[in-house]
Amino acid sequence: MRHALPEVDVIVLPGDPAGYVAALAAYPWFETASFTAEDAKRTETYRARAEAQELETQSGSLEGFLASLEMRAVVAPFDDAHLPRIVQLIGKTNQFNLTTRRHGQAAVESMMNDPEHVHLYMTLEDRFTNHGLIGLAIGRRDGDVMEIDTLLMSCRVIGRTAENVMVGELARRALEMGCTSLRGIYIPTERNGLVADLYDRLGFEKISQDADESAWEHRLDGFPIASPHITLETS
């Protein structure tokens, strides 16, 4: 097609059909299936990011920069009002995504109705803007272990320590359900090398490793549940 009609743009799909959804979601010329509040405020987000970058260059240290952002987060269970954005993030987040599992709306709704699952979204705002819903976590209880099925963050908040808050809150709720440990799985892809050491940085112990994935575990007693730079509100 490209040879015969060079004016026609053609999407290149990966050889593995499992990657089709991600390729289509990342393709810039397709309209999104849903239009969320975060999509509508994209210009404001870009402006706020530029202002934050300027503040970072003026700060004397990373700790000082993070403190000066005055970040405030809300972590709460999935609900119908946020479901379109939740499904959108699961479908398109590639870099900060530990497993890159793609759950559609029906699957997410099923998890929301299953008492063995913990499902949490996070919104974040700082002194410059409200970033909206920027991260989520899904955990499933397996005996006394809470296994993290999905953990992802929008690239707009990378480096803000929001993941510490999210995993800490997941750990707190797992403890309330009677679990004694939290288990995370990292499945490497071509694009998520950014989080290859995330569980290690959060104090998890590697319990298994093969060519396809690694498993990490952390005892829940004494698990850190906060970031010193983010004020957390839960519901």
HUHU-V579628 format. One record per pair of residues at least 6 apart in sequence whose ideal C-beta (glycine too) atoms are under 7 Angstrom apart, sorted by the first residue. I is the first residue (numbers start at 1). J is the second residue. Records with the same first field share a line. If there is no record, write none. Layout:
I: J  J
This chain:
1: 8  10
2: 10
9: 29
11: 23  27
13: 20  23
14: 23
21: 91  102
22: 94
24: 30
25: 91  92
26: 92
32: 39  88
34: 84  88
36: 84  85  88
37: 132
38: 85  132  133
44: 129
45: 129  131  156
48: 128  129
49: 156
51: 128
52: 69  128
55: 65  68
56: 65
59: 65  68
66: 160  161  229
67: 229
69: 126  127
70: 126  127
71: 124  126  160  229  230  231
72: 125  231
73: 122  123  124  162  165  230  232
74: 122  123  233
75: 120  122  165  166  169  232  234
76: 120  121  234  235
77: 119  120
78: 86  108  112  119  121
82: 121  133
83: 105  108
85: 133
86: 108  121  136
87: 104  105  108
89: 136  152  154
90: 102  103  150
91: 102
93: 152  154
94: 100  191  192
95: 155  191  192  194
96: 152  153  155  158  194  195
97: 152  192
98: 151  184  185  186  195  198
99: 149  150  185  187
100: 187  189  192
101: 149  150
103: 150
111: 117  119  138
112: 119
116: 140  141
117: 138  139  140
118: 139  146  170  173  174
119: 138
120: 136  137  166  169  170
121: 133  136
122: 134  135  136  162  166
123: 132  133  134
124: 131  134  157  162
125: 131
131: 156  157
134: 153  154  156  157  162
135: 152  153  154  162  166
136: 150  152
137: 148  150  151  166  170
138: 149  150
139: 146  147  148  149  170  174
140: 147  149
141: 177  179
144: 178  179  180
145: 179  181  183
146: 174  179  182  183
147: 183
148: 170  182  183  184  185
151: 167  184
153: 162  163
161: 227  229  230
162: 230
163: 198
164: 202  227
165: 226  227  230  232
167: 202
168: 223  224  225  226
169: 225  234
170: 182
171: 182  220  223  225
172: 225
174: 182  220
175: 220
179: 220
180: 219  220
181: 217  218  219  220
182: 217  218  220
183: 215  216  217
184: 199  204  216
185: 213  215
186: 196  199  213  214
187: 212  213
188: 196
199: 216
203: 218
204: 216  217  218
205: 216  217  218
206: 214  216
207: 215  216  217
208: 214  215
226: 232
